[in-house]
Amino acid sequence: MKRIYLDHAATTPVDPTVVETMLPFFTENFGNPSSVYTEGRTVKKSLEVARLQIAKAINADPREIYFTGSGSEADNWAIKGIAMKNQAKGKHIITTTIEHHAVLHTCEYLEKQGFEVTYLPVDEFGLISLDDLKNAIRKDTILVTIMFANNEIGTIEPIKEIGEIVKEKGIIFHTDAVQALGNVPVDVKDLNVDLLSISGHKIYGPKGIGALFIRKGVPIDNLIHGGAQERKKRAGTENTAEIMAFGKAAELASENLEKNAAHMKELRDLLIKGVMENIPQVRLNGHPEKRLPGNANFCFDYIEGESILLSLDIIGIAGSSGSACTSGSLDPSHVLLAIGLPAGVAHGSLRLTIGNHTTVEDINYVVENLIQIIDRLRKMSPINAECPIDDAVFEKASHHH
Amino acid sequence: MEYTDVVMENFTCPKHVGEIEGANGIGQVGSPACGDIMKIFLKINDDGVIEDASFKTFGCGAAVASSSMATDMIIGKTIEEAGKFKNSDVVDALGGLPAEKIHCSVLAAEAIQAAIEDYQKKKA
């Protein structure tokens, strides 16, 4: 059966050109870049090509790019590194309620270490308020970390405006741009960001490689201690093959940004239109315009997300959900709760994220089949318009314990 | 997460979906906040035998499969026999459930007990 992959926010297939770029670094160019002999020096030189490709993709200086093992490591480094280095100035951090767990859990960890964290709320579309941000800034605020674009609902935050406010106050600004790169223009000079996290596997590169942009002069502690790699800022022998791949992927992503974004946006709008016009009792989560070009996120009343995913998987479609049943926890997505959805509705969410290779035929197939799947599951559900979710609340909650 | 073939069969082609006309025992458990609600309908005759059973479920694949299997297993049983029905009976019949989905089978057993209690309350 043909598979239709609509979970590009989770990961992307590695581009064949990217694979070609990385393969020689496993075999003939296997040297350790720290070695002084030819094998080492050759690879070291190659790494600088990749660093330049990444730098160009976000309009940074190559000396401001530091490779990490993932986007999560970049987030951890940015937040812990700034907190540790600057704690004499203050111990207050500002973030939002809809961050990726790599940011949220890091902030929660720092709270246990004596830092104070303000979690800015978001509106029904997932946007923060600039006034809330201004009001949250204190004399002891050392870091503002706000994601570029949300991984679940696709909402794009006003990063440039946030950057201006934060810069004026002399505070350090970090953004998790893992979902943004390759989808929207990312320009660190224009956006006034001091630190920015990115990841390889979201842009048709391999898993296990990320990078942190650190603006020149920003005071930050190391996260990984050891060798002198990455200009003494990130220890560990360089993941040479994947760094080369990440560089190539970033180059391709920025060269084809306009074309890819236009393609994804066209299909996204077709998908949203098809679902909203053909399925009753559905809502689009996230902002109608300020959203990632490939992201569609819906909530279907009266049904549960995992059963939608299973039904889609059987007919060859891969998607994701903010349902608790897909996360291994009892709580539905913190992002859907943050935009004000009741837990019962949040369980019925479906995220479909389009990629560069998705076609119109794929979208038509998905819409046609989704209509039937939602109808079948709703007929099975004990809740409906006559027996709404609020009345269906229960008697015994013991089944989880 | 890995589901067994029996779970997938009971999810894709569930038995006994819907409401039974003339059901005399109805039980509903679960909460939308937890992500699953199960409603069981029983038709019990004067001899106390469950002649028919059906379900309506809001929940994941395991919840639907547990409802389907549980209703299928109690048809033909007396209410005394069904009263001893345990969640582990559903889990075994399904060939196992992932650890985080065991609560779905608990829900099915509880919904059956709630439906029997409802029948007994109405009768009394």
Contacts between the chains, C-beta under 8 A, distances in Angstrom:
chain1	res1	chain2	res2	distance
A	302	B	58	6.6
A	303	B	58	6.5
A	304	B	35	5.6
A	304	B	36	6.8
A	304	B	58	5.8
A	304	B	59	5.1
A	304	B	60	5.6
A	304	B	63	7.5
A	305	B	60	8.0
A	306	B	60	3.8
A	306	B	61	6.0
A	307	B	11	7.4
A	307	B	59	6.9
A	307	B	60	5.6
A	307	B	61	5.6
A	307	B	63	7.8
A	307	B	64	6.2
A	310	B	3	7.9
A	310	B	8	7.9
A	310	B	11	6.3
A	310	B	60	7.8
A	310	B	61	4.5
A	311	B	12	7.9
A	314	B	8	8.0
A	314	B	12	6.4
A	323	B	35	6.1
A	323	B	60	7.2
A	324	B	34	7.3
A	324	B	35	4.8
A	325	B	35	5.6
A	325	B	36	8.0
A	325	B	59	7.6
A	325	B	60	3.9
A	325	B	62	7.9
A	325	B	101	7.9
A	328	B	100	5.4
A	330	B	34	6.0
A	330	B	35	7.6
A	332	B	35	6.8
A	342	B	32	7.4
A	342	B	33	7.9
A	343	B	32	6.5
A	343	B	33	4.1
A	343	B	35	7.7
A	344	B	31	7.9
A	344	B	32	2.7
A	344	B	33	6.2
A	344	B	35	7.9
A	345	B	32	8.0
A	347	B	32	6.9
A	347	B	35	4.2
A	379	B	17	7.3
A	379	B	18	7.6
A	380	B	14	7.1
A	380	B	17	5.4
A	380	B	56	6.2
A	380	B	57	6.0
A	380	B	64	6.7
A	381	B	37	8.0
A	381	B	56	6.2
A	381	B	57	7.0
A	381	B	58	4.6
A	382	B	28	6.5
A	382	B	37	5.5
A	382	B	38	7.4
A	382	B	39	3.9
A	382	B	56	3.9
A	382	B	57	6.7
A	382	B	58	5.9
A	383	B	32	7.2
A	383	B	37	6.5
A	383	B	58	5.5
A	389	B	32	4.8
A	392	B	28	7.2
A	392	B	31	7.9
A	392	B	32	6.2
A	392	B	37	5.4
A	392	B	58	7.7
A	393	B	31	5.5
A	393	B	32	6.8
A	393	B	33	7.8
A	394	B	28	6.9
A	394	B	29	5.8
A	394	B	30	5.4
A	394	B	31	4.4
A	394	B	37	6.8
A	395	B	28	7.6
A	395	B	29	6.3
A	395	B	114	7.2
A	396	B	29	5.6
A	396	B	110	6.0
A	396	B	114	7.8
A	397	B	31	6.3
A	397	B	34	7.3
A	398	B	106	7.8
A	398	B	110	7.4
A	399	B	29	6.8
A	399	B	30	7.0
A	399	B	34	7.9
A	399	B	103	4.9
A	399	B	106	4.1
A	399	B	107	4.5
A	399	B	110	5.8
A	400	B	34	6.3
A	400	B	103	4.9
A	400	B	106	8.0
